[in-house]
Amino acid sequence: MSKFSTSFLAASLMLAFASIATAQTVVDVDAAKALFKDNDCTKCHAVDKTKKGPSLKKIAASQKTDGQEKIIKNITTGPKIQFEDGTVEKHKVINTKDPKELKNLADWILSQ
C-alpha cells in the first residue's frame, strides 16, 4: 500500500468517525429527569405506561422526524392537547428558557 493510500485511508476513517460522533447526541439523563420531575411532567407522563398523557416511549416512537423541534415547541408554547379520554387542556409550559436544557430534555424523551 502506498504512503498516499495509507494517508488517504486514515483521513477517511477519521472523518467518518468524527461525523458519527457529532451525529450522536449525548444526553445528561440526570438533568433531564430532574427537569421532567421538577415541572410535574410525571403527573401526566411515565416512561413506559400511559397515564393521562402518552408514555415517553409512545412520544418517542411517534416523533421520528423533527422530534426534538416538535417536543420543544410543545413544552414551551403550551398548546391545547386532547387526551385519549377526549378531554382538552393546555399543555404545561416548562419553567426554563435555556435552549440547552430544552434540547437535553427533548433528546432524553426521544431516547426512550
GIFEN-V809981 format. One line per field, one symbol per residue. phi: phi as a letter, one per 20 degrees, with the letter a starting at -180 (. if undefined). psi: psi as a letter, one per 20 degrees, with the letter a starting at -180 (. if undefined). burial: # if it has 24 or more other ideal C-beta (glycine too) atoms within 12 Angstrom, else .. Layout:
phi: ???
psi: ???
burial: ???
This chain:
phi: .ffffffffffffffffffffffeeedegffffffgffelfffdccfcbfdfdffffffffedfdlfgffffffeddmffcdefenfcbfffefebdfgfffffffffgfef
psi: prhggggggggggggghghgghhppppngggghgggghjkhihiqrgjqpchrqqhgggghilhpkggggggghiiilrpqprhjiqprppqpqlqjohggggggghgghi.
burial: ..........................#....#..##..#.#..##.#.....##.#..##..#...##..##.###..............##.#......############
